Amino acid sequence: MALTGEVSVLHERLDTIERLLEVKGILSATEIEAYEPDAKVTKEREQWRAEYIARVLRVVQEELETLKKS
């Protein structure tokens, strides 16, 4: 539930940023949607995602290890 709450907050903040960028004429929603990351950005994002998922699932992994020991 905590993770769901965090995602909700991030969604709202990102929505705010995208709207402000468009209102100020810096970036349009179309430009944001059309963005294609290069190989370096893709690799960095994949690494961040893998590390993040590992942190989130660490609790589950620890519980499984505790159950196996019992």
Backbone as XML, in Angstrom:
<?xml version="1.0"?>
<chain id="A" units="angstrom">
  <residue number="1" name="MET">
    <atom name="N" x="0.817" y="-1.193" z="0.000"/>
    <atom name="CA" x="0.000" y="0.000" z="0.000"/>
    <atom name="C" x="0.862" y="1.258" z="0.000"/>
  </residue>
  <residue number="2" name="ALA">
    <atom name="N" x="1.962" y="1.206" z="0.717"/>
    <atom name="CA" x="2.850" y="2.374" z="0.744"/>
    <atom name="C" x="3.383" y="2.668" z="-0.652"/>
  </residue>
  <residue number="3" name="LEU">
    <atom name="N" x="3.733" y="1.627" z="-1.374"/>
    <atom name="CA" x="4.242" y="1.805" z="-2.731"/>
    <atom name="C" x="3.171" y="2.404" z="-3.636"/>
  </residue>
  <residue number="4" name="THR">
    <atom name="N" x="1.943" y="1.967" z="-3.496"/>
    <atom name="CA" x="0.840" y="2.517" z="-4.284"/>
    <atom name="C" x="0.669" y="4.003" z="-3.994"/>
  </residue>
  <residue number="5" name="GLY">
    <atom name="N" x="0.768" y="4.378" z="-2.746"/>
    <atom name="CA" x="0.675" y="5.788" z="-2.374"/>
    <atom name="C" x="1.789" y="6.612" z="-2.990"/>
  </residue>
  <residue number="6" name="GLU">
    <atom name="N" x="3.000" y="6.079" z="-2.967"/>
    <atom name="CA" x="4.139" y="6.782" z="-3.551"/>
    <atom name="C" x="3.958" y="6.957" z="-5.057"/>
  </residue>
  <residue number="7" name="VAL">
    <atom name="N" x="3.490" y="5.909" z="-5.733"/>
    <atom name="CA" x="3.266" y="5.993" z="-7.178"/>
    <atom name="C" x="2.204" y="7.047" z="-7.485"/>
  </residue>
  <residue number="8" name="SER">
    <atom name="N" x="1.177" y="7.110" z="-6.675"/>
    <atom name="CA" x="0.122" y="8.096" z="-6.870"/>
    <atom name="C" x="0.674" y="9.518" z="-6.759"/>
  </residue>
  <residue number="9" name="VAL">
    <atom name="N" x="1.490" y="9.750" z="-5.757"/>
    <atom name="CA" x="2.103" y="11.080" z="-5.568"/>
    <atom name="C" x="3.014" y="11.407" z="-6.747"/>
  </residue>
  <residue number="10" name="LEU">
    <atom name="N" x="3.818" y="10.448" z="-7.170"/>
    <atom name="CA" x="4.702" y="10.675" z="-8.307"/>
    <atom name="C" x="3.916" y="10.983" z="-9.576"/>
  </residue>
  <residue number="11" name="HIS">
    <atom name="N" x="2.811" y="10.283" z="-9.768"/>
    <atom name="CA" x="1.963" y="10.518" z="-10.937"/>
    <atom name="C" x="1.459" y="11.955" z="-10.942"/>
  </residue>
  <residue number="12" name="GLU">
    <atom name="N" x="0.964" y="12.412" z="-9.808"/>
    <atom name="CA" x="0.450" y="13.780" z="-9.719"/>
    <atom name="C" x="1.545" y="14.813" z="-9.966"/>
  </residue>
  <residue number="13" name="ARG">
    <atom name="N" x="2.725" y="14.581" z="-9.402"/>
    <atom name="CA" x="3.826" y="15.540" z="-9.584"/>
    <atom name="C" x="4.285" y="15.558" z="-11.036"/>
  </residue>
  <residue number="14" name="LEU">
    <atom name="N" x="4.397" y="14.408" z="-11.656"/>
    <atom name="CA" x="4.795" y="14.345" z="-13.051"/>
    <atom name="C" x="3.757" y="15.020" z="-13.935"/>
  </residue>
  <residue number="15" name="ASP">
    <atom name="N" x="2.492" y="14.808" z="-13.636"/>
    <atom name="CA" x="1.419" y="15.468" z="-14.378"/>
    <atom name="C" x="1.554" y="16.984" z="-14.257"/>
  </residue>
  <residue number="16" name="THR">
    <atom name="N" x="1.844" y="17.469" z="-13.058"/>
    <atom name="CA" x="2.035" y="18.903" z="-12.843"/>
    <atom name="C" x="3.204" y="19.428" z="-13.674"/>
  </residue>
  <residue number="17" name="ILE">
    <atom name="N" x="4.315" y="18.726" z="-13.639"/>
    <atom name="CA" x="5.498" y="19.149" z="-14.389"/>
    <atom name="C" x="5.201" y="19.198" z="-15.885"/>
  </residue>
  <residue number="18" name="GLU">
    <atom name="N" x="4.555" y="18.156" z="-16.404"/>
    <atom name="CA" x="4.245" y="18.128" z="-17.833"/>
    <atom name="C" x="3.303" y="19.267" z="-18.221"/>
  </residue>
  <residue number="19" name="ARG">
    <atom name="N" x="2.323" y="19.545" z="-17.385"/>
    <atom name="CA" x="1.386" y="20.644" z="-17.675"/>
    <atom name="C" x="2.095" y="21.999" z="-17.642"/>
  </residue>
  <residue number="20" name="LEU">
    <atom name="N" x="2.976" y="22.207" z="-16.658"/>
    <atom name="CA" x="3.716" y="23.463" z="-16.571"/>
    <atom name="C" x="4.652" y="23.644" z="-17.769"/>
  </residue>
  <residue number="21" name="LEU">
    <atom name="N" x="5.308" y="22.564" z="-18.174"/>
    <atom name="CA" x="6.185" y="22.644" z="-19.338"/>
    <atom name="C" x="5.417" y="23.042" z="-20.587"/>
  </residue>
  <residue number="22" name="GLU">
    <atom name="N" x="4.223" y="22.490" z="-20.730"/>
    <atom name="CA" x="3.414" y="22.815" z="-21.905"/>
    <atom name="C" x="2.888" y="24.249" z="-21.842"/>
  </residue>
  <residue number="23" name="VAL">
    <atom name="N" x="2.396" y="24.669" z="-20.672"/>
    <atom name="CA" x="1.874" y="26.030" z="-20.517"/>
    <atom name="C" x="2.967" y="27.066" z="-20.783"/>
  </residue>
  <residue number="24" name="LYS">
    <atom name="N" x="4.190" y="26.781" z="-20.339"/>
    <atom name="CA" x="5.293" y="27.726" z="-20.514"/>
    <atom name="C" x="5.929" y="27.628" z="-21.898"/>
  </residue>
  <residue number="25" name="GLY">
    <atom name="N" x="5.429" y="26.713" z="-22.722"/>
    <atom name="CA" x="5.941" y="26.579" z="-24.080"/>
    <atom name="C" x="7.307" y="25.933" z="-24.172"/>
  </residue>
  <residue number="26" name="ILE">
    <atom name="N" x="7.683" y="25.194" z="-23.141"/>
    <atom name="CA" x="8.995" y="24.548" z="-23.127"/>
    <atom name="C" x="8.942" y="23.206" z="-23.857"/>
  </residue>
  <residue number="27" name="LEU">
    <atom name="N" x="7.961" y="22.399" z="-23.537"/>
    <atom name="CA" x="7.752" y="21.095" z="-24.169"/>
    <atom name="C" x="6.264" y="20.851" z="-24.298"/>
  </residue>
  <residue number="28" name="SER">
    <atom name="N" x="5.883" y="20.196" z="-25.374"/>
    <atom name="CA" x="4.474" y="19.829" z="-25.534"/>
    <atom name="C" x="4.284" y="18.375" z="-25.135"/>
  </residue>
  <residue number="29" name="ALA">
    <atom name="N" x="3.056" y="18.004" z="-24.890"/>
    <atom name="CA" x="2.745" y="16.612" z="-24.563"/>
    <atom name="C" x="3.168" y="15.702" z="-25.720"/>
  </residue>
  <residue number="30" name="THR">
    <atom name="N" x="3.022" y="16.189" z="-26.935"/>
    <atom name="CA" x="3.415" y="15.411" z="-28.108"/>
    <atom name="C" x="4.920" y="15.142" z="-28.110"/>
  </residue>
  <residue number="31" name="GLU">
    <atom name="N" x="5.712" y="16.155" z="-27.758"/>
    <atom name="CA" x="7.165" y="15.973" z="-27.691"/>
    <atom name="C" x="7.551" y="14.971" z="-26.610"/>
  </residue>
  <residue number="32" name="ILE">
    <atom name="N" x="6.872" y="15.047" z="-25.485"/>
    <atom name="CA" x="7.160" y="14.111" z="-24.391"/>
    <atom name="C" x="6.823" y="12.686" z="-24.826"/>
  </residue>
  <residue number="33" name="GLU">
    <atom name="N" x="5.673" y="12.502" z="-25.448"/>
    <atom name="CA" x="5.258" y="11.176" z="-25.902"/>
    <atom name="C" x="6.170" y="10.636" z="-27.002"/>
  </residue>
  <residue number="34" name="ALA">
    <atom name="N" x="6.720" y="11.522" z="-27.823"/>
    <atom name="CA" x="7.554" y="11.101" z="-28.948"/>
    <atom name="C" x="9.006" y="10.828" z="-28.546"/>
  </residue>
  <residue number="35" name="TYR">
    <atom name="N" x="9.387" y="11.201" z="-27.334"/>
    <atom name="CA" x="10.771" y="11.035" z="-26.893"/>
    <atom name="C" x="11.174" y="9.567" z="-26.940"/>
  </residue>
  <residue number="36" name="GLU">
    <atom name="N" x="12.322" y="9.320" z="-27.541"/>
    <atom name="CA" x="12.880" y="7.974" z="-27.582"/>
    <atom name="C" x="14.274" y="8.027" z="-26.977"/>
  </residue>
  <residue number="37" name="PRO">
    <atom name="N" x="14.443" y="7.383" z="-25.829"/>
    <atom name="CA" x="15.746" y="7.423" z="-25.167"/>
    <atom name="C" x="16.812" y="6.715" z="-26.002"/>
  </residue>
  <residue number="38" name="ASP">
    <atom name="N" x="18.036" y="7.231" z="-25.908"/>
    <atom name="CA" x="19.131" y="6.564" z="-26.607"/>
    <atom name="C" x="19.584" y="5.356" z="-25.780"/>
  </residue>
  <residue number="39" name="ALA">
    <atom name="N" x="20.569" y="4.641" z="-26.292"/>
    <atom name="CA" x="21.020" y="3.408" z="-25.640"/>
    <atom name="C" x="21.518" y="3.656" z="-24.218"/>
  </residue>
  <residue number="40" name="LYS">
    <atom name="N" x="22.229" y="4.757" z="-24.014"/>
    <atom name="CA" x="22.763" y="5.066" z="-22.682"/>
    <atom name="C" x="21.635" y="5.298" z="-21.683"/>
  </residue>
  <residue number="41" name="VAL">
    <atom name="N" x="20.649" y="6.083" z="-22.068"/>
    <atom name="CA" x="19.513" y="6.363" z="-21.181"/>
    <atom name="C" x="18.740" y="5.074" z="-20.903"/>
  </residue>
  <residue number="42" name="THR">
    <atom name="N" x="18.527" y="4.277" z="-21.934"/>
    <atom name="CA" x="17.811" y="3.007" z="-21.771"/>
    <atom name="C" x="18.542" y="2.106" z="-20.780"/>
  </residue>
  <residue number="43" name="LYS">
    <atom name="N" x="19.861" y="2.026" z="-20.902"/>
    <atom name="CA" x="20.658" y="1.199" z="-19.986"/>
    <atom name="C" x="20.561" y="1.717" z="-18.557"/>
  </residue>
  <residue number="44" name="GLU">
    <atom name="N" x="20.661" y="3.039" z="-18.384"/>
    <atom name="CA" x="20.558" y="3.628" z="-17.050"/>
    <atom name="C" x="19.187" y="3.359" z="-16.436"/>
  </residue>
  <residue number="45" name="ARG">
    <atom name="N" x="18.145" y="3.480" z="-17.235"/>
    <atom name="CA" x="16.793" y="3.225" z="-16.734"/>
    <atom name="C" x="16.609" y="1.759" z="-16.355"/>
  </residue>
  <residue number="46" name="GLU">
    <atom name="N" x="17.130" y="0.865" z="-17.174"/>
    <atom name="CA" x="17.015" y="-0.562" z="-16.872"/>
    <atom name="C" x="17.751" y="-0.913" z="-15.579"/>
  </residue>
  <residue number="47" name="GLN">
    <atom name="N" x="18.920" y="-0.314" z="-15.392"/>
    <atom name="CA" x="19.688" y="-0.560" z="-14.164"/>
    <atom name="C" x="18.927" y="-0.036" z="-12.953"/>
  </residue>
  <residue number="48" name="TRP">
    <atom name="N" x="18.395" y="1.179" z="-13.063"/>
    <atom name="CA" x="17.634" y="1.753" z="-11.947"/>
    <atom name="C" x="16.430" y="0.871" z="-11.629"/>
  </residue>
  <residue number="49" name="ARG">
    <atom name="N" x="15.708" y="0.431" z="-12.658"/>
    <atom name="CA" x="14.521" y="-0.397" z="-12.472"/>
    <atom name="C" x="14.867" y="-1.715" z="-11.782"/>
  </residue>
  <residue number="50" name="ALA">
    <atom name="N" x="15.950" y="-2.358" z="-12.229"/>
    <atom name="CA" x="16.366" y="-3.630" z="-11.629"/>
    <atom name="C" x="16.727" y="-3.453" z="-10.158"/>
  </residue>
  <residue number="51" name="GLU">
    <atom name="N" x="17.458" y="-2.385" z="-9.839"/>
    <atom name="CA" x="17.837" y="-2.123" z="-8.450"/>
    <atom name="C" x="16.610" y="-1.802" z="-7.598"/>
  </residue>
  <residue number="52" name="TYR">
    <atom name="N" x="15.696" y="-1.045" z="-8.162"/>
    <atom name="CA" x="14.478" y="-0.672" z="-7.446"/>
    <atom name="C" x="13.620" y="-1.899" z="-7.150"/>
  </residue>
  <residue number="53" name="ILE">
    <atom name="N" x="13.418" y="-2.730" z="-8.144"/>
    <atom name="CA" x="12.626" y="-3.944" z="-7.951"/>
    <atom name="C" x="13.289" y="-4.849" z="-6.918"/>
  </residue>
  <residue number="54" name="ALA">
    <atom name="N" x="14.600" y="-4.947" z="-6.965"/>
    <atom name="CA" x="15.322" y="-5.766" z="-5.985"/>
    <atom name="C" x="15.096" y="-5.245" z="-4.571"/>
  </residue>
  <residue number="55" name="ARG">
    <atom name="N" x="15.111" y="-3.912" z="-4.399"/>
    <atom name="CA" x="14.859" y="-3.339" z="-3.067"/>
    <atom name="C" x="13.437" y="-3.627" z="-2.611"/>
  </residue>
  <residue number="56" name="VAL">
    <atom name="N" x="12.487" y="-3.483" z="-3.504"/>
    <atom name="CA" x="11.085" y="-3.718" z="-3.149"/>
    <atom name="C" x="10.873" y="-5.185" z="-2.782"/>
  </residue>
  <residue number="57" name="LEU">
    <atom name="N" x="11.460" y="-6.073" z="-3.548"/>
    <atom name="CA" x="11.248" y="-7.504" z="-3.316"/>
    <atom name="C" x="12.152" y="-8.086" z="-2.237"/>
  </residue>
  <residue number="58" name="ARG">
    <atom name="N" x="13.109" y="-7.285" z="-1.749"/>
    <atom name="CA" x="14.007" y="-7.763" z="-0.701"/>
    <atom name="C" x="13.228" y="-8.259" z="0.518"/>
  </residue>
  <residue number="59" name="VAL">
    <atom name="N" x="12.178" y="-7.555" z="0.884"/>
    <atom name="CA" x="11.373" y="-7.939" z="2.042"/>
    <atom name="C" x="10.750" y="-9.314" z="1.811"/>
  </residue>
  <residue number="60" name="VAL">
    <atom name="N" x="10.227" y="-9.532" z="0.626"/>
    <atom name="CA" x="9.623" y="-10.824" z="0.298"/>
    <atom name="C" x="10.685" y="-11.913" z="0.340"/>
  </residue>
  <residue number="61" name="GLN">
    <atom name="N" x="11.852" y="-11.634" z="-0.239"/>
    <atom name="CA" x="12.932" y="-12.610" z="-0.239"/>
    <atom name="C" x="13.363" y="-12.961" z="1.180"/>
  </residue>
  <residue number="62" name="GLU">
    <atom name="N" x="13.457" y="-11.968" z="2.058"/>
    <atom name="CA" x="13.841" y="-12.216" z="3.443"/>
    <atom name="C" x="12.800" y="-13.069" z="4.149"/>
  </residue>
  <residue number="63" name="GLU">
    <atom name="N" x="11.528" y="-12.817" z="3.890"/>
    <atom name="CA" x="10.471" y="-13.625" z="4.498"/>
    <atom name="C" x="10.539" y="-15.071" z="4.019"/>
  </residue>
  <residue number="64" name="LEU">
    <atom name="N" x="10.790" y="-15.268" z="2.735"/>
    <atom name="CA" x="10.913" y="-16.633" z="2.198"/>
    <atom name="C" x="12.077" y="-17.365" z="2.842"/>
  </residue>
  <residue number="65" name="GLU">
    <atom name="N" x="13.199" y="-16.665" z="3.001"/>
    <atom name="CA" x="14.369" y="-17.281" z="3.626"/>
    <atom name="C" x="14.074" y="-17.645" z="5.086"/>
  </residue>
  <residue number="66" name="THR">
    <atom name="N" x="13.334" y="-16.812" z="5.793"/>
    <atom name="CA" x="12.961" y="-17.088" z="7.179"/>
    <atom name="C" x="12.058" y="-18.321" z="7.246"/>
  </residue>
  <residue number="67" name="LEU">
    <atom name="N" x="11.116" y="-18.409" z="6.339"/>
    <atom name="CA" x="10.201" y="-19.571" z="6.298"/>
    <atom name="C" x="10.955" y="-20.856" z="5.994"/>
  </residue>
  <residue number="68" name="LYS">
    <atom name="N" x="11.949" y="-20.805" z="5.119"/>
    <atom name="CA" x="12.724" y="-21.992" z="4.767"/>
    <atom name="C" x="13.528" y="-22.481" z="5.970"/>
  </residue>
  <residue number="69" name="LYS">
    <atom name="N" x="13.952" y="-21.572" z="6.822"/>
    <atom name="CA" x="14.751" y="-21.932" z="7.994"/>
    <atom name="C" x="13.902" y="-22.550" z="9.098"/>
  </residue>
  <residue number="70" name="SER">
    <atom name="N" x="12.608" y="-22.280" z="9.059"/>
    <atom name="CA" x="11.723" y="-22.745" z="10.131"/>
    <atom name="C" x="11.382" y="-24.201" z="10.012"/>
  </residue>
</chain>
